[in-house]
Amino acid sequence: MFKRGCRLEFLLVLWGLELSWSCPHHCVCYTTPSTVSCQAHNFLSVPEGIPAESERIFLQNNRIGQLLRGHFSPAAIMLWLYSNDISYIEPTTFHGFFRLEELDLGDNRHLRALAPDTFHGLGRLNSLHLYRCGLSALPSGIFQGLHNLQFLYLQDNHLDFLEDDLFVDLLNLSHLFLHGNRLWSLHQNTFRGLGALDRLLLHHNRLQWVDRLAFHDLRRLTTLYLFNNSLTQLPAECLAQLPALEYLRLNDNPWDCGCRALPLWDWLRRFRGSTSEVGCHEPPGLAGRDLKRLRQEELPSCVASESRHQSSGHFPHLPPRDQHHLIPPPSPLPRPLPSARPGRPRNCTRQRGRWGKGKGLNEAHISREMDKEYSYPNKHDLDNPDGSGSRRKHKCAPRTTVGPPSGVQRATSGGAAASRCSLLLLLVMVGLLEPLSVNVLR
């Protein structure tokens, strides 16, 4: 019995030595769970000798410059590589890592670019850290197939644009961190597919424009941070599509609290969650005021401003009693152009289309009707240079008949000559019939 016990103890010692020998130099290894900890040793590359069965590998705070296929075993479940000098990741580095649940590549400021298939096949990945990596763009399809991802950290990069449907495969994503980038717009399909998203952080960007349908899929979103951007307006429609919203931060934006802020004001007034101050930057009379605390009568009138910005006569966000104020008035009749040469009588010719062909109306009547509709801002009274007389100022003088040039016959002269001939013929016939009638009577 004693000999057998000694042999077993000796085997356990050898097994322990084997485990200690397989651990990389300057690293610490544990067996339960299988862990290799090599952080903060100024490694310039991934150390050799990492056991193939290692499930947790900690290599943060070193100076590793690149990641290549074969550096790690596909048995890894947790892989921490943050705060290194990684500038290149071979696209196939993580291929076959079907068990990987957490990958932290954050704070590698020289990474700057990733291949579209870098994370393909990581079907069990739950958390992906890419913060402070100097990324200026994310290629389309980079998150393809990451159906179990719940946490995505993209903050503090140089992203200025997000492709449509970039996150469409992230069906279980609950936290999306995009703050500290250079984003300036959010489009209709930027966040499409994120039906499980709970928290969206977009503060400290350069946002100037948000599509009214930008949040149309975010039915479970409870937290939205948009503070410290360059927003002057925000469509109330995009907020109305967030039925679960509880926390909204809009402070530190140059809000325009003019007429077009009325829909946002109305939504904020009805919102029952927690909101920040919405400080007005424009117009000057409201600068520094909180939009939420303004009374409706303090908002600038919408009559003039909305007629310039709206193409239709209906404005769904405004109360019904305000709708008729925003219908643009009919266009005024065009004013006649001033006389080309001062001192010449004004041409008062009018079109007759409004009164048909003028039947039953003489020219003077038509002239009076037209004078009621038009005014002629003429500094000179051509009919009364001295300003006296009973004629109204600026009224056009009646048109005088102008004779045709000599040698030109009027169009109606033929009709007058025919009338004279008919009269002469009638007199002749009367003269001939008178003696005949006398003889008959005798």
ZIRA-V954912 format. One record per residue. N is the residue number from 0. SS is DSSP state (H for helix, E for strand, L for the rest). PHI is phi as a letter, one per 20 degrees, with the letter a starting at -180 (none if undefined). Layout:
# ZIRA-V954912
N&SS&PHI, N&SS&PHI
This chain:
# ZIRA-V954912
0&L&none, 1&H&f, 2&H&f, 3&H&f, 4&H&f, 5&H&f, 6&H&f, 7&H&f, 8&H&f, 9&H&f, 10&H&f, 11&H&f, 12&H&f, 13&H&f, 14&H&f, 15&H&f, 16&H&f, 17&H&f, 18&H&f, 19&H&f, 20&H&f, 21&H&e, 22&L&f, 23&L&g, 24&L&f, 25&L&m, 26&L&d, 27&E&c, 28&E&c, 29&E&c, 30&L&e, 31&L&c, 32&L&f, 33&L&f, 34&E&c, 35&E&c, 36&E&d, 37&L&c, 38&L&f, 39&L&l, 40&L&c, 41&L&l, 42&L&f, 43&L&e, 44&L&b, 45&L&f, 46&L&f, 47&L&e, 48&L&n, 49&L&f, 50&L&g, 51&L&f, 52&L&e, 53&L&f, 54&L&e, 55&E&c, 56&E&c, 57&E&d, 58&L&c, 59&L&f, 60&L&m, 61&L&d, 62&L&c, 63&L&f, 64&L&d, 65&E&b, 66&E&c, 67&L&c, 68&L&f, 69&L&n, 70&L&f, 71&L&c, 72&L&e, 73&L&f, 74&L&f, 75&L&f, 76&L&d, 77&E&c, 78&E&c, 79&E&d, 80&L&c, 81&L&f, 82&L&l, 83&L&d, 84&L&d, 85&L&f, 86&L&d, 87&E&b, 88&E&c, 89&L&f, 90&L&g, 91&L&e, 92&L&g, 93&L&d, 94&L&f, 95&L&n, 96&L&e, 97&L&f, 98&L&e, 99&L&f, 100&L&d, 101&E&c, 102&E&c, 103&E&d, 104&L&d, 105&L&f, 106&L&l, 107&L&d, 108&L&f, 109&L&d, 110&L&f, 111&L&m, 112&L&b, 113&L&c, 114&L&f, 115&L&g, 116&L&d, 117&L&g, 118&L&d, 119&L&f, 120&L&n, 121&L&e, 122&L&f, 123&L&d, 124&L&f, 125&L&d, 126&E&b, 127&E&c, 128&E&d, 129&L&c, 130&L&f, 131&L&l, 132&L&d, 133&L&m, 134&L&f, 135&L&d, 136&L&b, 137&L&c, 138&L&f, 139&L&f, 140&L&n, 141&L&f, 142&L&d, 143&L&f, 144&L&n, 145&L&e, 146&L&f, 147&L&e, 148&L&f, 149&L&d, 150&E&c, 151&E&c, 152&E&d, 153&L&c, 154&L&f, 155&L&m, 156&L&d, 157&L&d, 158&L&f, 159&L&d, 160&L&b, 161&L&c, 162&L&f, 163&L&f, 164&L&m, 165&L&f, 166&L&d, 167&L&f, 168&L&e, 169&L&e, 170&L&f, 171&L&d, 172&L&f, 173&L&d, 174&E&c, 175&E&c, 176&E&d, 177&L&c, 178&L&f, 179&L&m, 180&L&d, 181&L&c, 182&L&f, 183&L&d, 184&E&b, 185&E&c, 186&L&e, 187&L&f, 188&L&d, 189&L&f, 190&L&d, 191&L&f, 192&L&n, 193&L&e, 194&L&f, 195&L&d, 196&L&f, 197&L&d, 198&E&c, 199&E&c, 200&E&d, 201&L&c, 202&L&f, 203&L&l, 204&L&d, 205&L&c, 206&L&f, 207&L&d, 208&E&b, 209&E&c, 210&L&f, 211&L&f, 212&L&d, 213&L&f, 214&L&d, 215&L&f, 216&L&e, 217&L&e, 218&L&f, 219&L&d, 220&L&f, 221&L&d, 222&E&c, 223&E&c, 224&E&d, 225&L&c, 226&L&f, 227&L&l, 228&L&c, 229&L&c, 230&L&f, 231&L&d, 232&L&b, 233&L&b, 234&L&f, 235&H&f, 236&H&f, 237&H&f, 238&H&f, 239&H&f, 240&L&e, 241&L&d, 242&L&f, 243&L&e, 244&L&f, 245&L&c, 246&E&c, 247&E&c, 248&E&c, 249&L&c, 250&L&f, 251&L&m, 252&L&c, 253&L&e, 254&E&f, 255&E&e, 256&L&e, 257&L&f, 258&H&g, 259&H&f, 260&H&e, 261&H&f, 262&H&f, 263&H&f, 264&H&g, 265&H&f, 266&H&f, 267&H&f, 268&H&f, 269&H&e, 270&L&f, 271&L&d, 272&L&e, 273&E&e, 274&E&c, 275&L&e, 276&L&f, 277&L&d, 278&E&f, 279&E&f, 280&E&d, 281&E&c, 282&L&f, 283&H&g, 284&H&f, 285&H&d, 286&L&g, 287&L&n, 288&L&e, 289&E&e, 290&H&g, 291&H&f, 292&H&e, 293&L&f, 294&L&e, 295&H&g, 296&H&f, 297&H&e, 298&L&f, 299&L&g, 300&L&f, 301&H&e, 302&H&f, 303&H&e, 304&H&f, 305&H&f, 306&H&f, 307&H&e, 308&H&d, 309&L&d, 310&L&e, 311&L&d, 312&L&e, 313&L&d, 314&L&c, 315&L&f, 316&L&e, 317&L&e, 318&L&g, 319&H&g, 320&H&f, 321&H&e, 322&H&f, 323&H&f, 324&H&f, 325&H&e, 326&L&f, 327&L&f, 328&L&f, 329&L&f, 330&L&f, 331&L&f, 332&L&f, 333&L&f, 334&L&e, 335&L&f, 336&L&f, 337&L&f, 338&L&f, 339&L&f, 340&L&c, 341&L&f, 342&L&o, 343&L&e, 344&L&f, 345&L&f, 346&L&e, 347&L&d, 348&L&f, 349&L&c, 350&L&f, 351&L&e, 352&H&f, 353&H&f, 354&H&d, 355&L&m, 356&L&e, 357&L&n, 358&L&f, 359&L&n, 360&L&c, 361&L&e, 362&H&f, 363&H&f, 364&H&f, 365&H&f, 366&H&f, 367&H&f, 368&H&f, 369&H&f, 370&H&f, 371&H&f, 372&H&e, 373&L&d, 374&L&c, 375&L&d, 376&L&f, 377&L&d, 378&L&f, 379&L&d, 380&L&e, 381&L&f, 382&L&e, 383&L&c, 384&L&g, 385&L&e, 386&L&n, 387&L&e, 388&L&o, 389&L&e, 390&L&f, 391&L&f, 392&L&f, 393&L&m, 394&L&e, 395&L&f, 396&L&f, 397&L&g, 398&L&f, 399&L&e, 400&L&f, 401&L&d, 402&L&f, 403&L&f, 404&L&f, 405&L&f, 406&L&n, 407&L&d, 408&L&e, 409&L&f, 410&L&f, 411&L&e, 412&H&f, 413&H&f, 414&H&f, 415&H&f, 416&H&f, 417&H&f, 418&H&f, 419&H&f, 420&H&f, 421&H&f, 422&H&f, 423&H&f, 424&H&f, 425&H&f, 426&H&f, 427&H&f, 428&H&f, 429&H&f, 430&H&f, 431&H&f, 432&H&f, 433&H&f, 434&H&f, 435&H&f, 436&H&f, 437&H&f, 438&H&f, 439&H&f, 440&H&f, 441&L&f
